[in-house]
């Protein structure tokens, strides 16, 4: 397998095979899937966490081998996954001549916007929803500088051990994602993915770690991708043997405890 700055995870649960994000590069997605003997033509659905290239770059390969697969993606105005908007979103001026107005002054009620991947089977999500028995998508919007108004989906699976969360980059805040998940089930068993603490100060990292460990009583963490090296260290110190290494190619099996 070959490392890259990107994220993709295969989740198998309750007879469902779910691809969460597609990594940064289509050739590497193909290579790494082959190395792990993963057949991406056999998926129940795909979840795209957000519109950043290091999470959606492999879509070209995925759609080549599985062109009709259902892909859940964030709904954003004028988003790359496609969108629709009520035509009431813009102000109108009937004093203009019809030929100088949008749609000749008679726009449709809903404007259908194109996707960067025409023909892909996108199902756009703008609220937290259960998409299969015990499988939820958490929809939140970032309020952080640099990613302001970015929509992001996280995968939350309700298991007998509690919630298992798969997160992409946690731009809205890993603590906010966990808070929503804990409303579905207050027992948060495992969080795996990117916590986006790359450039966060030590003091703010400690606040996040304390929230996960003390407030939400998360049992296991398996941080990767954009979590950041100082955050890896802080989480490892706080969680001890309940900190799981989640590098390229790592597999976790959910039982009494993940291993």
C-alpha positions in Angstrom: 0.0 0.0 0.0 1.1 3.6 -0.6 0.6 6.5 1.7 -0.8 9.8 0.6 -2.4 12.9 2.2 -6.0 11.6 2.1 -8.6 9.5 3.8 -10.7 6.5 2.8 -12.2 3.8 5.0 -14.1 0.6 4.3 -16.8 -0.1 6.9 -18.5 -3.5 7.1 -21.4 -3.7 9.6 -24.8 -5.4 9.7 -24.4 -6.9 6.2 -23.6 -3.5 4.8 -20.4 -2.6 3.0 -19.8 1.2 3.1 -16.9 3.2 1.6 -16.4 6.3 3.6 -14.5 8.9 1.5 -12.3 8.0 -1.5 -8.8 9.4 -0.6 -6.8 11.9 -2.5 -5.8 10.1 -5.7 -7.7 7.7 -8.0 -4.7 5.6 -8.9 -3.7 5.2 -5.2 -7.3 4.2 -4.3 -7.2 1.5 -7.0 -3.7 0.3 -5.9 -4.5 0.2 -2.2 -7.9 -1.4 -2.7 -6.2 -4.1 -4.7 -3.5 -4.6 -2.1 -6.2 -5.2 0.6 -8.3 -7.4 -1.8 -11.2 -4.9 -1.5 -13.7 -5.1 -4.4 -15.1 -1.6 -4.7 -17.7 -2.8 -7.3 -19.5 -4.5 -4.3 -20.7 -1.7 -2.0 -24.0 -0.9 -0.5 -23.3 2.8 -0.5 -20.7 5.4 -0.2 -20.4 8.4 2.2 -18.5 11.5 1.1 -17.8 13.5 4.2 -17.0 16.8 2.6 -15.9 18.5 -0.6 -12.1 18.7 0.0 -9.9 17.0 -2.6 -8.1 14.8 -0.2 -11.4 13.0 0.6 -13.0 13.0 -2.9 -10.0 12.7 -5.2 -10.6 8.9 -5.7 -14.2 9.3 -7.0 -13.1 9.0 -10.6 -11.8 5.4 -10.0 -14.8 4.5 -7.8 -17.2 5.6 -10.5 -15.3 3.7 -13.1 -15.7 0.4 -11.3 -19.1 1.2 -9.6 -20.9 3.9 -11.7 -24.4 3.4 -10.2 -23.5 3.1 -6.5 -25.5 5.4 -4.2 -23.3 8.2 -2.8 -24.4 10.2 0.2 -22.9 13.7 0.1 -23.4 17.0 1.9 -26.0 19.3 0.3 -24.5 22.8 -0.2 -25.6 25.7 -2.3 -23.8 25.5 -5.6 -21.9 22.4 -4.3 -19.6 20.2 -6.3 -21.9 17.2 -5.6 -24.8 19.0 -7.2 -27.6 21.0 -5.5 -30.9 22.6 -5.9 -32.0 26.0 -4.8 -35.3 27.8 -4.7 -35.3 30.6 -7.2 -36.4 32.9 -4.4 -32.8 33.0 -3.2 -32.1 36.0 -5.5 -33.8 39.4 -5.5 -35.8 40.3 -8.6 -36.3 43.5 -10.5 -39.4 43.5 -12.8 -38.4 46.9 -14.2 -35.8 45.2 -16.4 -36.7 44.1 -19.8 -37.5 40.4 -19.9 -34.4 39.6 -22.1 -32.2 41.2 -19.4 -33.6 39.1 -16.6 -32.7 35.6 -15.4 -34.8 33.1 -17.2 -36.6 35.9 -19.0 -38.2 37.0 -15.8 -39.9 33.6 -15.3 -37.5 31.3 -13.4 -38.5 27.8 -12.3 -39.4 27.4 -8.6 -36.3 25.3 -8.1 -33.0 25.7 -9.8 -31.2 22.4 -10.5 -27.5 22.7 -10.4 -24.9 20.5 -12.0 -22.4 18.1 -10.4 -18.6 17.7 -11.0 -19.5 14.1 -11.7 -22.5 14.0 -14.1 -24.5 10.8 -13.9 -23.3 9.8 -10.4 -26.0 8.7 -8.1 -25.7 11.4 -5.4 -28.2 11.6 -2.6 -27.6 14.9 -0.9 -28.0 15.3 2.9 -28.5 18.4 4.9 -29.7 17.1 8.2 -28.9 14.3 10.6 -30.7 11.2 9.4 -30.9 7.4 9.8 -30.2 5.9 6.4 -30.3 2.2 7.4 -31.1 0.3 10.6 -28.8 1.7 13.3 -26.7 3.6 10.7 -26.9 7.4 10.9 -25.3 10.3 9.0 -24.6 13.4 11.2 -24.7 16.6 9.2 -23.0 19.7 10.7 -21.6 22.9 9.3 -18.2 24.3 10.2 -18.0 27.7 11.9 -14.2 27.7 11.9 -12.0 30.2 10.1 -10.8 28.8 6.8 -13.7 26.3 6.5 -16.6 28.6 7.4 -19.9 27.2 6.2 -18.3 23.9 5.0 -20.9 21.1 5.3 -19.6 17.8 6.6 -21.1 14.3 7.1 -20.0 11.8 9.7 -21.0 8.2 9.9 -22.5 7.1 13.2 -23.3 3.4 13.8 -25.3 2.3 16.8 -23.8 -1.0 17.9 -24.4 -3.2 21.0 -21.3 -1.6 22.5 -22.4 2.0 21.8 -21.8 4.4 19.0 -19.0 3.9 16.5 -18.2 7.2 14.7 -16.3 7.4 11.5 -15.2 11.0 10.8 -13.6 12.6 7.8 -11.9 15.8 9.0 -14.2 17.0 11.8 -14.2 20.6 10.5 -17.4 21.4 12.5 -15.5 20.2 15.6 -15.0 16.7 16.8 -16.6 17.6 20.1 -19.8 18.9 18.3 -19.9 15.7 16.2 -19.7 13.5 19.4 -22.3 15.6 21.1 -24.8 14.9 18.3 -23.9 11.2 18.3 -24.3 11.0 22.1 -28.0 12.1 21.6 -28.6 8.9 19.6 -26.7 6.8 22.2 -24.8 8.3 25.1 -22.3 5.4 25.0 -19.6 6.4 22.4 -17.6 3.3 21.9 -15.1 4.3 19.2 -14.1 7.3 17.1 -12.0 6.7 14.0 -10.8 9.3 11.4 -9.5 12.8 11.3 -10.0 15.2 14.2 -8.5 18.2 12.4 -6.2 19.5 15.2 -3.1 19.9 12.9 -2.4 23.5 13.8 -4.4 23.7 17.1 -2.6 25.0 20.2 -1.7 22.7 23.0 -4.2 24.3 25.3 -7.1 23.9 22.8 -6.0 20.3 22.1 -6.2 19.6 25.8 -9.7 21.0 26.0 -10.8 18.7 23.1 -9.1 15.7 24.7 -10.7 16.4 28.1 -14.2 16.7 26.4 -13.8 13.3 24.7 -12.3 11.6 27.7 -14.1 13.2 30.6 -17.3 14.7 29.3 -18.4 12.2 26.7 -16.5 9.3 28.2 -15.4 7.9 24.8 -14.1 4.4 25.2 -11.7 4.2 22.3 -10.1 6.6 19.9 -8.4 5.7 16.6 -7.3 9.1 15.2 -5.7 9.5 11.9 -5.3 11.8 8.8 -5.6 15.5 9.9 -5.6 14.9 13.6 -2.0 16.2 14.0 1.1 14.9 15.7 0.7 16.9 19.0 -2.9 15.7 19.2 -1.8 12.1 18.6 0.5 12.5 21.6 -2.1 14.1 23.8 -4.8 11.5 23.0 -2.4 8.6 23.5 -1.4 10.0 26.9 -5.1 10.4 27.9 -6.5 7.2 26.6 -3.5 4.9 27.2 -4.3 1.4 25.8 -7.6 2.7 24.6 -5.7 4.7 22.0 -5.6 2.7 18.8 -3.1 3.2 16.0 -5.0 3.9 12.7 -2.4 4.1 10.1 -2.6 3.1 6.4 -4.1 -0.4 6.0 -5.1 -0.8 9.7 -8.1 -3.1 10.3 -10.3 -3.0 13.4 -12.8 -5.7 14.3 -15.6 -4.7 16.6 -16.2 -7.2 19.4 -16.2 -6.7 23.2 -13.4 -4.3 22.4 -12.0 -3.3 19.0 -8.7 -5.0 18.0 
